[in-house]
């Protein structure tokens, strides 16, 4: 079972010669495959190419690992889950146009990488259920050469037989909506995330917009003060999705994290929390097991 999505944007006057920039990736034996491209990146230029697509797999498909491959020109490759089908359905093109077809408030990050190749797995016997049927794939490419190049990105989502699953994983999510920045402000937005059950954290990630300079997650110690920096990112366009397969972070019920977003408002406008690219966000995301439902961070102990 797999889905192969291959979409071309409007061809420019000059195309690359042959297959320059193309990459290939075999489909997974069990699971599905997403594909953005191929599309043209002109000489000395950058392109933000997006694809909205439906996944040909049922909700609840058990996912155990991910792997991706992308052209050398790809700076970052992000996949967002959409809670509902956009009115325009499946399409491909410039990211500004495609983001207008949906709403970032109705989306969640599923995958992000800045490398040309990546593999990440949950611990043996642990799997997560597929949470969305529609996705937006975002591919940012940079071509520093004097010739146009093709660019594309592949993502394999490897499913696992339910008989091999001992624990289901689920999501942990926190959003700090208490944001307001006057022009020129430099602020650190801080929020807490307390959990109500014992859990093992196996993935950590973040989401913030273009005014964000840095994102941190700190584990709280027994004295309820930040004791260990467990996650950091300085690239809002493609924050790392950190897999903790070999060394999960244990949280006792009542303990948790503190996350921090560092901002500098370099615009001439007041910036508030919101879904648009001109707004800001400060979100912490995680995956944990054993499954006790999707968890919204409690900011108070």
N, C-alpha and C positions, 0 to 999 in steps of 0.2 A: 504494500500500500504506500503510495507516495504521490506527491503533487509536484509537477515541474512547471514553474511559471517563468516564461521567457517573454520579455516585452521590449520593444524597440521604441525609442523616441523618434521624432522627426529627424531624418538624416540631414546633416549639414551638407554644404556644397562639396566639401572635401572629406572623404572617408579615409581611415587608415588603410595602408596596403596590407592585404592578407589578413592574418589573424593577430596582428600585433596587439598585445594587451589581453587577449582572451585567456581564460583559464577553464579547466574542466574539473568536475567532481562526481564520482560515481554516486548514485542514489543509495540510501541505506537499505539493508536487507529487510529491516522491520522499522517502520516509521514513515516519515514523509520528508520531502525536500522542497525548499523555497529557493527561487532564483530571481535576482534582480539584474536586468540587462539582457544582452549587451547594449551599451550605448556609447556614443562618441564623446571623448573629451578633447576639445581642440588644443592645438599647440599653445603652451604658456597660458593655460586657462584652468579654471576649476568649475566643477559642475556638481549641483545638488540634485540627484536623481532619486525619485521615490516611486514606489509601487504599492498600490492598495490591492489586496488579493484575499480570496477566501481559501482557507485551509481545507483540503479534502481529507479530513479525519474527524471522527466524532469527538465531541466534548467528553472529557474524561479519559482520553487516550493516555496511557501511562508513559511518561517520558523519563528516561534514565540518564541520557547524555546528549551533548550538543557538539557539533564540529562545523567549522566554516572555512571557506577558501575564497580569496578575493584577488583581484588584479593588483599589481604593484602600485598603481596610481590611487588606490582606495585609501583615504585617510581614516575614515571610520564607517562602520556598518552597524546600524541600529535596527531593531525590530520591535515594533510597538503592537500590543494587543488592543483591539477595538471592541468595545462592549456591544456594538451593534453594527449592522451593515450600513456604510455610507450611502446616501441617496444616489450617488453616481455609480455605485457598484465598483467592480474591478477596473483599474486604470493605471497608467504609468505616465510620468512626466516630471516637470519641475516641482521641487518639494513645496515651494510657496503656494503653488496652485493646488497641490493635493492636500496640504494641511488645511486649506480652506474648505475642503470637502468633509472634514471631520472636526472634532473639537478635542483639544488636548486634555480637557477635563474628563473626557470619556475614554481615555486611553491609559495604558500602563506599560512601562518598559518590560519587555520579555528577554531581550538580548542586546548586548552592546560590545563592540570590540574595535580596537584601533590597529590590529595586526592583520597581516595577509592570511595567516592560518591560525586556527585555535581549536583546542579540544578541551572539554570540561565535562566531568561526570559527577553525579551524586554518589554517595557511598553505596557499596554493594548492598542490595536488598532494599534500597530506598528509591522511590519514584514519585514524581509529581504529576498531577492530572493536568491535561491541556485545558487552560482556562478560557480560551477565546477561539472563535471560528474565523474571525477576520483580523488581518494584520496590515500594518503599514511598514514597509521596508524603506529605510533611508540610507542612501549611499553617497557619501561626500568624497569627491575625487579631485586630485591635483595633478596636472600634467606639466612638469618642468622642462619638457623636451620641445624641440622645434618641429615635431611631427605630431599629427593627431593620433590618438590611441583609442582602442576599445577598452571599456571597463565593465566589470560585472562582479557579482558577489553571490555565493551559494551558501545555504545553511542546511545542514542535515540534522533533523530531529530524530534521535534514535529511541524507538519505543521498546518496552520490555514486557515480557509475558507476565500477566498477573500472578501466575503461580510462583514466580521468582521474587515477588515483592513481599517483604516482611513489614515494612513501614511505609505509609503514605506521608508525603511532605505537603506542606501548605505555605501560604504566604504570610508575611509580617509587613505591615505598612504603616508609615507615619508621615504626616504632612504638617508643616509649620505654616499656617496661613497668616500669622501675625507679622506681616511684612509691610513696611511703608518707608520709602526712601526719598528724601528731598534731593534735588540736583547737587552733586558733589559729595553726598554722604558716603562714609565708609562704615559699615556695620557688620556685626557678627550676630546672626539669628540663631538662637540656641533653643533646643527642645529636648524633652525627655521621652523615653519609651519604656514603660514598665509592662511586664508580661504577667499573666495570671496563672500560668502553668509551667512546670518544668519543661525545658525544651533544649534541643541541640540545634544551633544555628549552623547551616551548611552553605549558605550563599548570602552575600551582602552586596548592595548596590545603592545608587543615588540618582537623583534627578534634580537639576536646577537649570536656569537659563543663562543668557549671555553676560549678565552682570556679575555672575558668580565667579570668584577667583579661586575658591578652594572649598572642599567639602570634607568633613571629618566625622567619624563615628568612634566614640569612646565607650568602653565597657565600664559600668559602674561597679565600684568595689563594695566591700561589706559596710563601709562607712557612708555609702550612698554618694560618694564623690568619684569623678572620673579617674580611673586607675590605669587604663591601658588603651592606647590608640590602636584600633583594630581594622580601620579602613580609612583611606584618604584618596582624594581625586582632585586634580587641578584642570580638568578638561570637561567643560559642560557639554560639549558636543558629543562626547563618547565616554562617559564615566565608566570605570571598570566594573565588570560584574565579577566579584571575587568568590571563587569556589574554595570552600574550606573542607574538601573531601577527606583529607588525611587528618585534619585537626579541627573538628567542629568546636564552636564556642558554646559551652554549657551555661544556661541561665536557669537559676532557681526561680520558682514563682515568687513574684514581688521584686525581683531584680530587673536589670535591663541595661539600656544604652542612653547616652546623650549624643545627639548629633548637632553639628554646627555648620552653618553656611556663611561664608565670608563674601561680602559684596562691596563693590565700589560702583556708585551710580555716576557713570561718566556721561549721562545724557543731560539734556536741558529740561527734563520733565520729572514730575513726581512719579515714582514707580511703586505700584501696589502688587499684592498677590493676585494672580489670575492666570487663565489658560493661554492667553495670547503670547507670542514671542516677545512683545514689548512689555509684558508683565514679568513677574518673577515667581518662582516656586522654590520650595526647599523640602524635598521628600527623601525619606529613607525607606529602602525596600529590603526584604530578606526572605529566605526560605528556611523553614525549620521542620523538624520531625520530633516525635510522632504527631500525626495530624490531630489537631483539636479545633479545626475550622480556621477560616481566614481571620487573622488577628489585626485589628486596628490598634495602634499604639495608644496606651493610656498615659497621658502626660503627668498624672499625679499618682503618688504611691498610696 
